[in-house]
């Protein structure tokens, strides 16, 4: 066992923390295959191994986020029923503990992308997710886990308001935060500041706030990070890697103590980061300037990676040292929205 693998194994014994993983990318393809057949979903493939290719990212990567979204459309469709959501949440949490010894886990998903355009009741979808969470927490008492409901950049303000309202309603059933992601309308800048009233409502109700921003878009993406920090004041930011290109943005992140959720392999597979050299430069920029960050997978099954692999990668390429890796994992536990188990 090499030095990086040995350190990751040591961290695992203490328990790992993963705060940025999507439900659609976190369930074993074998489980998804069975769920799809149980629901009679017409898949474009008939063989299991072809299905694995359908719901995972090619190791050579994808052509940006639109191609990744096309993969998510299949996993979201398969998870579009109360039964499917319950089994998916239960399976993702249990799998994370059994394979990676993850003891702090937050799963995020958009319930409106799992109710088949209103065919399924939204409350049933969310309650099913809560049941899956409850079952997993009973089976794995060392794990503290929570759910983050996601708004979407293609949704109307009214649709996103419903998601926030549901997150608040079910905050006593394991919903711990809100987020927003999804394609940008027409590929342009997204007016994040318009979300401020919804975000403030969620925050006032005790929910955590994390925002997908700064993963793509060049200079506009960097400016969006500043807009999000100023107007939405999130505790965490999903990705945010473009901030490494701008000293002022990193200063703002450091002073506001905003925590970035960095997903190394995901960013390499989507082309957000060109190669391991750029990954190292990005992570070192944050580490050297005191910008707080955690490490995550974005979706271990879809990305065909695991949290241990991500940490080992960063250690191997010199993006993190031993003490820094330990600090990053500790920050994952402390920056979680989910409360310590009593």
Secondary structure, 3 states (H helix, E strand, C coil): CCHHHHHHHHHHHHCEEEEEEEHHHCCCHHHHHHHHHHCCCCCCCCCHHHHHHHHCCCCCCCCHHHHHHHHHHHHHHHCCCHHHHHHHHHHHHHHHHHHHCEEEEEEEECHHHHCHHHCCCHHHHHHHHHHHHHHHHHHCCCCEEEEEEEEECCCCHHHHHHHHHHHHHCHHHCEEEEEEECCCHHHCCCCHHHHHHHHHHHHHCCCEEEEEECCCCHHHHHHHHHHHHHHCCCCEEEECHHHHHCHHHHHHHHHHCCEEEECHHHHHHCCCCCCHHHHHHHHHHHHHCCCCEEECCECHHHHCCCHHHHHHHHHHCCCCCHHHHHHHHHHHHHCCCCCCCC
